[in-house]
């Protein structure tokens, strides 16, 4: 019987992570690894979106349906131009108001978007988190970061690093323990691919607030 390697755990302050800590996490991602990590909402599980093998691992670990694509975290709005094309008129209006923050936007995928992420839908979901650790990590890696809540499909989200480490002793390569999340609600998801914006999931930003911003 083959024993699964125990996941490493890195405890850090996500607001004051050192360069060495960021480098350690980035090295795991560049090598095709899978990590559990804190965000400005709940804990996520992620990888390099251009490594199909790593993306497949997350689908398998989460027990997630293949038709449900993952979102991508970016370090700034300019990074989206490489992932989505054309950018809808409401993109700048919403990002100017809500980014960085808990708003995910579903956009038409560009020809160079990661194929496994764009999936058969031909769309890409993107978000700029209001979280220094995540943004510094993406800048260091020079690619966006796959993000999906670190809970198993159908289970409540994880909001504590200790619990995340307990929930993922195996299967992932590294658990980043950044303490307790200051939000316990995932991001609000808005689809901008059609004629009118559609709120697909009401999360940390109320539906009415998003709708008002679109006027």
Beta strands, then each sheet from edge to edge (+ up, - down):
strand 1: 8-11
strand 2: 35-37
strand 3: 44-46
strand 4: 71-74
strand 5: 103-108
strand 6: 123-128
strand 7: 145-149
strand 8: 174-177
strand 9: 188-191
strand 10: 198-201
sheet 1: 1+ 8+ 2+ 3- 7+ 4- 6- 5+ 9+ 10-
end
